[in-house]
Amino acid sequence: MGYMIWVLVPLVAIIGGLIIEYQKNKMKMMNMSQRNEEEVEDVRKLVNSLKTRIENLEAIAAGEPEEFKTGAGAGMSEIEIDESSIKEENQKTVSNLANKNRAQ
């Protein structure tokens, strides 16, 4: 029976070390996953913001094509928008201008 203790002590130490290492790796992976989720969310916000800015630029270009080609205009202040209902307004403007151009 005494020899069993000599076998069990190192065995328990090895298994305990493996369990501790497993838990450390698990925590590390959870932190990396959380960081990746935050980065993905930041990229989603950026993409949505850029889509809105592009829609605004399309509305500007469709509204005053000659002014847009020459580069005249207010610059960044004309492009920057607050992300409210401007999307619907831009779609209506582009649609109306396209219908006018087709009618001509």
DSSP file (Angstrom, degrees, kcal/mol; ACC not computed):
  #  RESIDUE AA STRUCTURE BP1 BP2  ACC     N-H-->O    O-->H-N    N-H-->O    O-->H-N    TCO  KAPPA ALPHA  PHI   PSI    X-CA   Y-CA   Z-CA
    1    1 A M    >>        0   0    0      0, 0.0     4,-0.8     0, 0.0     3,-0.6   0.000 360.0 360.0 360.0 -32.9    0.0    0.0    0.0
    2    2 A G  H 3>  +     0   0    0      1,-0.2     4,-1.1     2,-0.2     3,-0.4   0.831 360.0  56.9 -65.2 -33.5    2.9    2.3    0.7
    3    3 A Y  H 3> S+     0   0    0      1,-0.2     4,-1.0     2,-0.2    -1,-0.2   0.791  96.8  64.6 -69.9 -25.3    4.2    2.1   -2.8
    4    4 A M  H <> S+     0   0    0     -3,-0.6     4,-2.9     1,-0.2    -1,-0.2   0.854  98.0  54.7 -64.9 -35.3    0.8    3.3   -4.2
    5    5 A I  H  X S+     0   0    0     -4,-0.8     4,-2.3    -3,-0.4    -1,-0.2   0.903 104.5  53.9 -64.9 -39.8    1.3    6.7   -2.5
    6    6 A W  H  < S+     0   0    0     -4,-1.1    -1,-0.2     1,-0.2    -2,-0.2   0.780 114.6  41.7 -65.9 -25.6    4.6    7.0   -4.3
    7    7 A V  H  X S+     0   0    0     -4,-1.0     4,-1.5    -3,-0.2    -2,-0.2   0.859 114.3  50.2 -85.9 -40.3    2.8    6.4   -7.6
    8    8 A L  H  X S+     0   0    0     -4,-2.9     4,-3.0     2,-0.2     5,-0.3   0.862 102.1  60.5 -69.7 -37.3   -0.2    8.5   -6.8
    9    9 A V  H  X S+     0   0    0     -4,-2.3     4,-2.1     1,-0.2    -1,-0.2   0.954 110.4  38.8 -60.7 -53.2    1.6   11.7   -5.7
   10   10 A P  H  > S+     0   0    0      0, 0.0     4,-2.5     0, 0.0    -1,-0.2   0.887 116.0  53.8 -64.9 -35.0    3.5   12.3   -9.0
   11   11 A L  H  X S+     0   0    0     -4,-1.5     4,-2.5     2,-0.2    -2,-0.2   0.926 110.1  46.0 -63.4 -45.2    0.4   11.2  -11.0
   12   12 A V  H  X S+     0   0    0     -4,-3.0     4,-2.7     2,-0.2    -1,-0.2   0.886 112.5  51.8 -63.7 -39.8   -1.8   13.8   -9.1
   13   13 A A  H  X S+     0   0    0     -4,-2.1     4,-2.3    -5,-0.3    -2,-0.2   0.914 111.6  46.2 -64.3 -43.0    0.8   16.5   -9.6
   14   14 A I  H  X S+     0   0    0     -4,-2.5     4,-2.1     2,-0.2    -2,-0.2   0.940 115.1  45.7 -65.7 -47.2    1.0   15.8  -13.4
   15   15 A I  H  X S+     0   0    0     -4,-2.5     4,-2.2     1,-0.2    -2,-0.2   0.904 112.9  51.0 -64.0 -41.0   -2.8   15.7  -13.8
   16   16 A G  H  X S+     0   0    0     -4,-2.7     4,-2.4     1,-0.2    -1,-0.2   0.906 109.2  50.9 -61.9 -42.0   -3.1   18.9  -11.7
   17   17 A G  H  X S+     0   0    0     -4,-2.3     4,-2.3     1,-0.2    -1,-0.2   0.897 110.1  49.7 -62.4 -40.6   -0.5   20.7  -13.8
   18   18 A L  H  X S+     0   0    0     -4,-2.1     4,-2.3     2,-0.2    -2,-0.2   0.898 110.5  49.9 -64.9 -40.8   -2.3   19.7  -17.0
   19   19 A I  H  X S+     0   0    0     -4,-2.2     4,-2.3     2,-0.2    -2,-0.2   0.924 111.4  48.4 -64.6 -43.8   -5.6   20.9  -15.7
   20   20 A I  H  X S+     0   0    0     -4,-2.4     4,-2.1     1,-0.2    -2,-0.2   0.919 112.3  48.5 -63.0 -43.7   -4.1   24.3  -14.6
   21   21 A E  H  X S+     0   0    0     -4,-2.3     4,-2.3     1,-0.2    -1,-0.2   0.889 110.0  52.6 -63.2 -40.2   -2.5   24.7  -18.0
   22   22 A Y  H  X S+     0   0    0     -4,-2.3     4,-2.3     1,-0.2    -2,-0.2   0.926 109.3  48.7 -61.2 -45.6   -5.7   23.9  -19.8
   23   23 A Q  H  X S+     0   0    0     -4,-2.3     4,-2.3     2,-0.2    -2,-0.2   0.885 109.8  52.2 -64.0 -39.3   -7.6   26.5  -17.7
   24   24 A K  H  X S+     0   0    0     -4,-2.1     4,-2.3     2,-0.2    -1,-0.2   0.936 111.8  46.1 -61.5 -46.5   -4.9   29.1  -18.5
   25   25 A N  H  X S+     0   0    0     -4,-2.3     4,-2.3     1,-0.2    -2,-0.2   0.880 110.6  53.7 -64.1 -37.9   -5.2   28.4  -22.3
   26   26 A K  H  X S+     0   0    0     -4,-2.3     4,-1.9     2,-0.2    -1,-0.2   0.919 110.2  46.5 -62.6 -44.2   -9.0   28.5  -22.1
   27   27 A M  H  X S+     0   0    0     -4,-2.3     4,-2.2     2,-0.2    -2,-0.2   0.892 111.1  52.6 -65.1 -40.0   -8.9   32.0  -20.4
   28   28 A K  H  X S+     0   0    0     -4,-2.3     4,-2.2     1,-0.2    -2,-0.2   0.915 110.0  47.9 -62.4 -43.3   -6.4   33.2  -23.0
   29   29 A M  H  X S+     0   0    0     -4,-2.3     4,-2.4     1,-0.2    -1,-0.2   0.867 109.4  53.4 -66.3 -37.0   -8.7   32.1  -25.9
   30   30 A M  H  X S+     0   0    0     -4,-1.9     4,-2.2     2,-0.2    -1,-0.2   0.905 109.5  48.6 -64.4 -40.9  -11.7   33.7  -24.3
   31   31 A N  H  X S+     0   0    0     -4,-2.2     4,-2.3     2,-0.2    -2,-0.2   0.911 112.0  48.5 -64.8 -42.3   -9.9   37.0  -24.0
   32   32 A M  H  X S+     0   0    0     -4,-2.2     4,-2.4     2,-0.2    -2,-0.2   0.899 111.0  51.1 -64.5 -39.8   -8.8   36.8  -27.6
   33   33 A S  H  X S+     0   0    0     -4,-2.4     4,-2.2     2,-0.2    -2,-0.2   0.907 110.3  48.8 -63.5 -42.6  -12.3   36.0  -28.8
   34   34 A Q  H  X S+     0   0    0     -4,-2.2     4,-2.0     2,-0.2    -2,-0.2   0.909 111.2  49.8 -64.8 -41.9  -13.7   38.9  -26.9
   35   35 A R  H  X S+     0   0    0     -4,-2.3     4,-2.2     1,-0.2    -2,-0.2   0.904 110.4  50.6 -62.9 -41.7  -11.1   41.3  -28.4
   36   36 A N  H  X S+     0   0    0     -4,-2.4     4,-2.4     1,-0.2    -2,-0.2   0.891 108.2  52.4 -64.0 -39.7  -11.9   39.9  -31.9
   37   37 A E  H  X S+     0   0    0     -4,-2.2     4,-2.2     2,-0.2    -1,-0.2   0.895 109.1  49.9 -62.9 -40.0  -15.6   40.5  -31.3
   38   38 A E  H  X S+     0   0    0     -4,-2.0     4,-2.2     2,-0.2    -2,-0.2   0.904 111.2  49.0 -64.8 -41.6  -14.9   44.1  -30.3
   39   39 A E  H  X S+     0   0    0     -4,-2.2     4,-2.3     2,-0.2    -2,-0.2   0.901 110.2  51.1 -64.9 -40.6  -12.8   44.7  -33.4
   40   40 A V  H  X S+     0   0    0     -4,-2.4     4,-2.4     1,-0.2    -1,-0.2   0.906 109.7  50.4 -63.0 -41.3  -15.5   43.2  -35.6
   41   41 A E  H  X S+     0   0    0     -4,-2.2     4,-2.2     2,-0.2    -1,-0.2   0.905 109.5  50.8 -64.2 -41.0  -18.1   45.5  -34.1
   42   42 A D  H  X S+     0   0    0     -4,-2.2     4,-2.1     1,-0.2    -2,-0.2   0.904 110.6  49.1 -61.9 -41.1  -15.8   48.5  -34.7
   43   43 A V  H  X S+     0   0    0     -4,-2.3     4,-2.7     2,-0.2    -2,-0.2   0.894 108.8  53.1 -66.7 -39.2  -15.4   47.5  -38.4
   44   44 A R  H  X S+     0   0    0     -4,-2.4     4,-2.5     2,-0.2    -2,-0.2   0.926 109.4  48.7 -60.3 -44.5  -19.2   47.1  -38.7
   45   45 A K  H  X S+     0   0    0     -4,-2.2     4,-2.3     1,-0.2    -1,-0.2   0.910 112.0  49.1 -61.9 -42.1  -19.7   50.6  -37.4
   46   46 A L  H  X S+     0   0    0     -4,-2.1     4,-2.6     2,-0.2    -2,-0.2   0.915 110.8  49.6 -63.7 -43.5  -17.1   52.0  -39.8
   47   47 A V  H  X S+     0   0    0     -4,-2.7     4,-2.5     2,-0.2    -2,-0.2   0.922 111.5  48.7 -62.6 -44.6  -18.6   50.2  -42.8
   48   48 A N  H  X S+     0   0    0     -4,-2.5     4,-2.0     1,-0.2    -1,-0.2   0.905 111.8  49.7 -62.6 -40.7  -22.1   51.5  -41.9
   49   49 A S  H  X S+     0   0    0     -4,-2.3     4,-2.1     1,-0.2    -2,-0.2   0.920 111.7  48.1 -63.1 -44.1  -20.7   55.0  -41.6
   50   50 A L  H  X S+     0   0    0     -4,-2.6     4,-2.4     2,-0.2    -2,-0.2   0.875 108.7  54.1 -66.5 -36.9  -18.9   54.7  -44.9
   51   51 A K  H  X S+     0   0    0     -4,-2.5     4,-2.4     2,-0.2    -1,-0.2   0.923 109.3  48.7 -60.6 -43.3  -22.0   53.4  -46.6
   52   52 A T  H  X S+     0   0    0     -4,-2.0     4,-2.0     1,-0.2    -2,-0.2   0.903 110.9  49.7 -64.3 -41.1  -23.9   56.4  -45.4
   53   53 A R  H  X S+     0   0    0     -4,-2.1     4,-2.4     2,-0.2    -1,-0.2   0.890 109.9  51.1 -65.3 -38.5  -21.3   58.8  -46.6
   54   54 A I  H  X S+     0   0    0     -4,-2.4     4,-2.6     2,-0.2    -2,-0.2   0.920 108.6  51.3 -64.4 -43.1  -21.3   57.2  -50.0
   55   55 A E  H  X S+     0   0    0     -4,-2.4     4,-2.1     1,-0.2    -1,-0.2   0.897 110.1  50.2 -60.2 -39.3  -25.0   57.5  -50.2
   56   56 A N  H  X S+     0   0    0     -4,-2.0     4,-2.2     2,-0.2    -1,-0.2   0.911 109.9  49.9 -65.2 -42.1  -24.7   61.2  -49.4
   57   57 A L  H  X S+     0   0    0     -4,-2.4     4,-2.8     2,-0.2    -2,-0.2   0.892 108.8  52.8 -62.9 -39.6  -22.0   61.6  -52.1
   58   58 A E  H  X S+     0   0    0     -4,-2.6     4,-2.6     1,-0.2     5,-0.2   0.905 109.0  49.5 -62.0 -40.8  -24.3   59.9  -54.6
   59   59 A A  H  X S+     0   0    0     -4,-2.1     4,-1.9     2,-0.2    -1,-0.2   0.898 112.2  47.8 -65.3 -39.5  -27.0   62.4  -53.7
   60   60 A I  H  X S+     0   0    0     -4,-2.2     4,-2.3     2,-0.2    -2,-0.2   0.931 113.7  47.3 -65.1 -45.4  -24.7   65.3  -54.1
   61   61 A A  H  < S+     0   0    0     -4,-2.8    -2,-0.2     1,-0.2    -1,-0.2   0.890 114.5  46.1 -65.3 -39.9  -23.4   64.0  -57.5
   62   62 A A  H  < S+     0   0    0     -4,-2.6    -1,-0.2    -5,-0.2    -2,-0.2   0.834 113.9  49.7 -72.0 -31.7  -26.9   63.3  -58.8
   63   63 A G  H  < S+     0   0    0     -4,-1.9    -2,-0.2     1,-0.2    -1,-0.2   0.910 130.6  11.9 -74.8 -43.6  -28.2   66.7  -57.6
   64   64 A E     X  +     0   0    0     -4,-2.3     4,-2.3    -5,-0.2    -1,-0.2  -0.621  69.1 169.0-136.0  74.4  -25.5   68.9  -59.0
   65   65 A P  H  > S+     0   0    0      0, 0.0     4,-2.2     0, 0.0     5,-0.2   0.859  78.1  49.9 -61.6 -37.5  -23.4   66.9  -61.5
   66   66 A E  H  > S+     0   0    0      2,-0.2     4,-1.8     1,-0.2     6,-0.2   0.927 112.5  46.5 -67.7 -43.3  -21.5   69.8  -63.0
   67   67 A E  H  >>S+     0   0    0      1,-0.2     5,-1.2     2,-0.2     4,-0.9   0.868 112.3  51.9 -64.9 -36.2  -20.5   71.2  -59.6
   68   68 A F  H  <5S+     0   0    0     -4,-2.3     3,-0.4     1,-0.2    -2,-0.2   0.898 107.9  51.2 -67.9 -40.5  -19.5   67.8  -58.4
   69   69 A K  H  <5S+     0   0    0     -4,-2.2    -2,-0.2     1,-0.2    -1,-0.2   0.882 110.3  48.6 -64.9 -38.7  -17.2   67.2  -61.5
   70   70 A T  H  <5S-     0   0    0     -4,-1.8    -1,-0.2    -5,-0.2    -2,-0.2   0.655 110.5-119.6 -78.9 -14.6  -15.4   70.5  -61.0
   71   71 A G  T  <5 +     0   0    0     -4,-0.9    -3,-0.2    -3,-0.4    -4,-0.1   0.529  64.2 142.9  89.1   5.2  -14.8   69.9  -57.3
   72   72 A A      < +     0   0    0     -5,-1.2    -1,-0.3    -6,-0.2     2,-0.3  -0.357  26.5  81.7 -73.4 160.3  -16.7   73.0  -56.2
   73   73 A G  S    S-     0   0    0      1,-0.1    -5,-0.0    -3,-0.1     0, 0.0  -0.796  92.8 -59.9 133.9-175.9  -18.8   72.8  -53.0
   74   74 A A    >   -     0   0    0     -2,-0.3     3,-0.7     1,-0.3     2,-0.2   0.569  66.9-145.2 -82.9  -9.1  -18.5   73.0  -49.3
   75   75 A G  T >>  -     0   0    0      1,-0.2     3,-1.3     2,-0.1     4,-1.1  -0.581  66.4  -2.7  83.6-143.1  -16.0   70.1  -49.0
   76   76 A M  H 3> S+     0   0    0      1,-0.3     4,-3.1    -2,-0.2     3,-0.3   0.812 128.0  62.5 -59.8 -32.8  -16.0   67.7  -46.0
   77   77 A S  H <4 S+     0   0    0     -3,-0.7    -1,-0.3     1,-0.2    -2,-0.1   0.827 104.1  49.7 -63.8 -28.4  -18.8   69.6  -44.3
   78   78 A E  H <4 S+     0   0    0     -3,-1.3    -1,-0.2     1,-0.1    -2,-0.2   0.791 115.3  43.5 -77.2 -28.1  -21.1   68.8  -47.2
   79   79 A I  H  < S+     0   0    0     -4,-1.1    -2,-0.2    -3,-0.3    -3,-0.1   0.885  94.3  87.1 -84.8 -42.0  -20.1   65.1  -47.1
   80   80 A E     <  +     0   0    0     -4,-3.1     2,-0.3   -24,-0.1   -27,-0.0  -0.332  60.3 176.7 -63.0 138.5  -20.3   64.6  -43.3
   81   81 A I        -     0   0    0      3,-0.0     2,-0.5    -2,-0.0   -28,-0.1  -0.942  36.2-115.7-139.5 159.0  -23.8   63.7  -42.1
   82   82 A D        -     0   0    0     -2,-0.3     2,-2.5     1,-0.0     4,-0.4  -0.851  39.8-119.4 -92.6 138.2  -25.6   62.8  -39.0
   83   83 A E  S    S+     0   0    0     -2,-0.5    -1,-0.0     2,-0.1   -31,-0.0  -0.306  74.1 112.6 -82.3  60.5  -26.9   59.2  -39.4
   84   84 A S  S >  S-     0   0    0     -2,-2.5     3,-0.6     3,-0.0    -1,-0.0   0.359  93.0 -40.0 -99.0-126.6  -30.6   60.0  -39.1
   85   85 A S  T 3> S+     0   0    0      1,-0.2     4,-1.6     2,-0.1     3,-0.3   0.175 100.5 111.4 -90.5  19.1  -33.2   59.7  -41.9
   86   86 A I  H 3>  +     0   0    0     -4,-0.4     4,-2.8     1,-0.2    -1,-0.2   0.789  67.8  65.5 -63.4 -27.4  -30.8   61.1  -44.4
   87   87 A K  H <> S+     0   0    0     -3,-0.6     4,-2.3     2,-0.2    -1,-0.2   0.943 104.2  43.0 -61.1 -49.0  -30.6   57.7  -46.2
   88   88 A E  H  > S+     0   0    0     -3,-0.3     4,-2.3     1,-0.2    -1,-0.2   0.902 114.0  51.8 -64.3 -40.7  -34.2   57.8  -47.2
   89   89 A E  H  X S+     0   0    0     -4,-1.6     4,-2.3     1,-0.2    -2,-0.2   0.912 110.3  48.6 -62.4 -43.2  -34.0   61.4  -48.2
   90   90 A N  H  X S+     0   0    0     -4,-2.8     4,-2.7     2,-0.2     5,-0.2   0.900 110.1  51.6 -64.3 -41.0  -30.9   60.7  -50.4
   91   91 A Q  H  X S+     0   0    0     -4,-2.3     4,-2.4     1,-0.2    -2,-0.2   0.911 111.0  47.6 -62.8 -41.8  -32.7   57.7  -52.0
   92   92 A K  H  X S+     0   0    0     -4,-2.3     4,-2.9     2,-0.2     5,-0.2   0.915 112.3  49.8 -64.5 -42.8  -35.7   59.9  -52.9
   93   93 A T  H  X S+     0   0    0     -4,-2.3     4,-2.5     2,-0.2     5,-0.2   0.937 113.3  44.8 -62.2 -47.8  -33.5   62.6  -54.3
   94   94 A V  H  X S+     0   0    0     -4,-2.7     4,-2.4     1,-0.2    -1,-0.2   0.908 114.3  50.3 -63.1 -41.9  -31.5   60.3  -56.5
   95   95 A S  H  X S+     0   0    0     -4,-2.4     4,-2.4    -5,-0.2    -2,-0.2   0.926 111.5  47.5 -62.6 -45.9  -34.7   58.5  -57.6
   96   96 A N  H  X S+     0   0    0     -4,-2.9     4,-2.3     1,-0.2    -2,-0.2   0.914 113.4  47.8 -62.5 -43.3  -36.4   61.8  -58.5
   97   97 A L  H  X S+     0   0    0     -4,-2.5     4,-2.5    -5,-0.2    -1,-0.2   0.886 111.1  50.9 -66.9 -37.5  -33.4   63.1  -60.4
   98   98 A A  H  X S+     0   0    0     -4,-2.4     4,-2.0    -5,-0.2    -1,-0.2   0.913 110.4  49.6 -65.3 -41.6  -33.0   59.8  -62.3
   99   99 A N  H  X S+     0   0    0     -4,-2.4     4,-1.9     2,-0.2    -2,-0.2   0.900 110.7  50.5 -63.9 -40.0  -36.7   60.0  -63.2
  100  100 A K  H  X S+     0   0    0     -4,-2.3     4,-1.3     1,-0.2    -2,-0.2   0.927 110.3  49.3 -61.9 -45.1  -36.2   63.6  -64.4
  101  101 A N  H  < S+     0   0    0     -4,-2.5    -1,-0.2     1,-0.2    -2,-0.2   0.848 110.6  50.3 -65.4 -33.8  -33.2   62.6  -66.5
  102  102 A R  H  < S+     0   0    0     -4,-2.0    -1,-0.2     1,-0.2    -2,-0.2   0.866 107.9  54.0 -69.6 -36.4  -35.2   59.6  -68.1
  103  103 A A  H  <        0   0    0     -4,-1.9    -1,-0.2     1,-0.3    -2,-0.2   0.781 360.0 360.0 -69.7 -26.4  -38.0   61.9  -69.0
  104  104 A Q     <        0   0    0     -4,-1.3    -1,-0.3    -5,-0.1    -2,-0.2   0.486 360.0 360.0 -77.8 360.0  -35.8   64.3  -70.8
